[in-house]
């Protein structure tokens, strides 16, 4: 099967019955997930349920197979800590964690018959704030940059 250039011709019928091409999408959705972290060399773990939302904007450029996608996400939740203090005293605690994440992706649409294959790559940033509640606790900020790569089908 030979690959061909893909130009998205997404048509949408409006409430007036007029067909129009749609070269962008905007999605927003709630999300919930289980957060789990375990220190690889110590007997320390954090876990809890995080609740939040996600927004995604995808732009296709007319007859061009190149596309852009921007994503944003926020979540917060109660997290339990089970580990040790600096003097090796066992310690359990809880607190509110929150996280924010953004990423930008560039993709290229290839069409194989009725299937569209879109490899992508981009850049992202994730930030996690860990706020335990006891007097023996500490705040932890985790920030990192990453390079997402993959494909959409």
KAHU-V599785 format. One record per backbone hydrogen bond with DSSP energy under -0.5 kcal/mol. CO is the residue of the C=O (numbers start at 1). NH is the residue of the N-H. Records with the same first field share a line. If there is no record, write none. Layout:
# KAHU-V599785
CO->NH + NH
This chain:
# KAHU-V599785
4->111
5->7
6->8
9->11
10->22
12->14 + 20
14->17
18->14
20->12
21->23
23->60
25->58
27->56
29->54
31->52
33->35 + 50
35->48
37->46
42->44
44->39
45->82
46->37
47->80
48->35
50->33
51->76
52->31
53->74
54->29
55->72
56->27
57->70
58->25
59->68
60->62
61->64
65->109
66->61
67->107
68->59
69->105
70->57
71->103
72->55
73->101
74->53
75->99
76->51
77->97
78->49
79->95
80->47
81->93
82->45
83->91
85->88
89->85
91->83
93->81
94->133
95->79 + 97
96->131
97->77
98->129
99->75
100->127
101->73
102->125
103->71
104->123
105->69
106->121
107->67
108->119
109->6
110->112 + 117
111->4 + 113
112->115
115->112
117->110 + 119
118->152
119->108
120->150
121->106
123->104
124->146
125->102
126->144
127->100
128->130 + 142
129->98 + 131
130->132 + 140
131->96
134->137
138->132
140->130
141->143
142->128
144->126
146->124 + 148
148->122
150->120
152->118
